[in-house]
Amino acid sequence: MLRHADVVIDLQAGDTGKGKVAHHLARENKYGAVIRYNGGANAGHTIYHEGKKIVTHQVPVGAFYNIPCIIGPGCVVNLIQLHNEMTMLREHGFTVRLYIDKRCHVTTEEHLSEDGKDMKIGTTRQGIGPTYRDKYARTGMRIGDLVKYADPSLPYELIDIYQFLYGNPVSNLDVLLEGAQGFQIDIDWGDYPYVTSSHCTVGSVALNGVAPRYWRNVYGVMKAYETYSGFKTFNNGHENARAQIILDKIQELGQEFGATTGRKRQVRWLDLDGVIQAMYINNITDVIINKVDVLDMVGTYGVFARGKFHEFKTPNGFRGFVEDHLSTYYKPVLNSITWSTSPEKI
């Protein structure tokens, strides 16, 4: 029986280091499962595990610790890419126990072909939008209708996530829910139409069968600056030559390239007002701020708050301002604000 659920949410436009945070939590806590609750092969989580850099797309981070991994019904799955990813993980020596909810929709070659023609949004061209469109048009293909439940040749097992979470009345099951993409590109809350096709908020957790009463900690992950991968212009609100030179340097030092597409990410200063909106809507209990080390290397710290731009030359001034602003304008009490300066750990 489900007891507690911890949730990892991206407070920006993706690419904030959610995979690193989920990897850390999976190592530090005794979870009975790690569940992906949205998106599909468009996700790219860069993990540093025991000195090895590994990029995952569909398999949850529980794979690195032999924890059961579940792809939930809110996700879509590319079975060919999933087989390749499972092979890669096993070649690295990981024993992966992967389960897929029978309601999960399948991305087909037709979806990939259609999405590959996108010249408007700047998608990852992984067929995600067409797959979700067919799901809601009730013309899609669910994996439970495609694959037999007990096929020993498959590197995963189909399950009913309800039975997994609630079928054993005496067990005390704690789970970690690992999100993909980010709040600023959520299908409802993002800058439409420059959005993804899934729900990137904590509400998606409930859609995957884990009701709010079970939520324990909701970890909001962000960077000390913001990035975006897509075709829209990522307006930084501070247009001048000097600012652009600094932002270009942040892009270079931060190695801001999409883990799925390899595209260069656009960079802008941190927008605290947008972050606070995401925190309220997702009921954040803890905040992790990644890549402040990149700003340390540049030596300039910029942040928008309450419609005004603030620039700092010292890390202490920047960190103090951010923490004070979050504490002042986000009324729920945060358990913690963590600044991370390592690509491998919190």
Secondary structure, 3 states (H helix, E strand, C coil): CEEEEEEEEECCCCCCCHHHHHHHHHHHCCCCEEEECCECCCCCEEEEECCEEEEECCCCHHHHHCCCEEECCCEEECHHHHHHHHHHHHHCCCCCCEEEECCCEECCHHHHHHHCCCCCCCCCCCCHHHHHHHHHCCCCCEHHHHCCCCCCCCCCEEECHHHHHHCCCCCCEEEEEECCCCHHHCCCCCCCCCCCCCCCCCHHHHHCCCCHHHEEEEEEEEECCEEECCCCCCCCCCCCHHHHHHHHHHHHHCCCECCCCCCECEEECEEHHHHHHHHHHHCCCEEEEECHHHHHHHCCEEEEECCEEEEECCHHHHHHHHHHHHHHHCCCCCCEEEECCCCCCC
